[in-house]
Amino acid sequence: MSTHDDDALSTLIRREATRHARPAGLAERIAIDVRAAETLGAATPHARNRPWRRWFDVALVFGTGAATAWLVLASIVLPGTTDRTGDEIAASHVRSLMATHLTDVSSSDRHTVKPWFAGKLVFSPPVHDLASQGYALSGGRLDVIDARPVAALVYREREHVINLFVWPAPAGAPSAQTRQGYSLAGWTQAGMQFWAVSDASPQDLQGFAQALQARIAASAAAP
């Protein structure tokens, strides 16, 4: 390429290229990082005789800063496990109502519902009838949450359907959420993770959760 072509190309770039204003404080941040790298290099014996080491230290400082920024961004932007689980539970609840596939086994007898899960899951979900407290057992089905097979127990509280998802899990903090207009209540107890979801009010769903927790605790304490 001739000198004339080089000049023409340079002129075209200056005239047509998009220019972006540098972020405020960029020069100061770069200066701080460079000084930090120089300090790190000076602390290393014979660093002055190894120019590559200084550039390596600069790259290390910038790399560490970028990694830190990414971790902060990820913690803000990426959804947490609890949020994803809540979304899946709400979606499964809606599907069970829309597809008229609320139960695989329909019964108000816990001695019918609980044995139905035998051989279908690697765990035995606790099944309790809370009809005396206003939450009648209607049956159960198999479902999938977070790519794991879970038990879904179905209760009715007046006109409201309550889906209760159960699977083995270590202890965790209780959680109350709202997803897609549905109330969710989650907790761990007796080595199991429980998530209840319904279009009932959050207060009514908490009442169901507390009634079930008390029944599970009483069963565990019974001889």
Stockholm file with secondary structure:
# STOCKHOLM 1.0

chainA/1-223         MSTHDDDALSTLIRREATRHARPAGLAERIAIDVRAAETLGAATPHARNRPWRRWFDVALVFGTGAATAWLVLASIVLPGTTDRTGDEIAASHVRSLMATHLTDVSSSDRHTVKPWFAGKLVFSPPVHDLASQGYALSGGRLDVIDARPVAALVYREREHVINLFVWPAPAGAPSAQTRQGYSLAGWTQAGMQFWAVSDASPQDLQGFAQALQARIAASAAAP
#=GR chainA/1-223 SS CCHHHHHHHHHHHHHHSCCCCCCTTHHHHHHHHHHHHHHHHHTSTTGGGCHHHHHHHHHHHHHHHHHHHHHHHHHHHSCCHHHHHHHHHHHHHHHHHHTTCCCSEECSCHHHHHHHTBTTBSSCCCCCCBGGGTBEEEEEEEEEETTEEEEEEEEEETTEEEEEEEEECCCCCCEEEEETTEEEEEEEETTEEEEEEESSCHHHHHHHHHHHHHHHHHHHHCC
#=GC SS_cons         CCHHHHHHHHHHHHHHSCCCCCCTTHHHHHHHHHHHHHHHHHTSTTGGGCHHHHHHHHHHHHHHHHHHHHHHHHHHHSCCHHHHHHHHHHHHHHHHHHTTCCCSEECSCHHHHHHHTBTTBSSCCCCCCBGGGTBEEEEEEEEEETTEEEEEEEEEETTEEEEEEEEECCCCCCEEEEETTEEEEEEEETTEEEEEEESSCHHHHHHHHHHHHHHHHHHHHCC
//
